[in-house]
Amino acid sequence: MTSTPIAIPEGVAFADLRLARDGATGDVSFDTAVIEHIERESGLPAGFFMGQHEDAVASLITTWYSAHRAAGGDPDPVAEDLLAEVRSEDAAGQPYSHKPGRA
């Protein structure tokens, strides 16, 4: 497996994703144009993240958010919720996510 360094474009902030969560379904939404910009900056083909299982873009978002916070960035409630879910699933040895109310 080859890894590709991901580059966050100059001037792009985590908040530009405009993360949101639907309270009824738990679905997460975000500005896909920001993801496309990251793909271009990183030399990846268009649609690289969105064309894979949702874990690919979720991993990008949570990794970027962790770096954002480590650099002193402001908290984002939706990202905090996503990270809490990842930690909970990891602690339970659960390699996949369930929609709210489906666990």
PyMOL commands that set and color helices and strands:
alter all, ss='L'
color gray80, all
select helices_A, chain A and resi 14-17+32-41+54-70+77-91
alter helices_A, ss='H'
color red, helices_A
select strands_A, chain A and resi 20-21+28-29
alter strands_A, ss='S'
color yellow, strands_A
deselect
rebuild
show_as cartoon
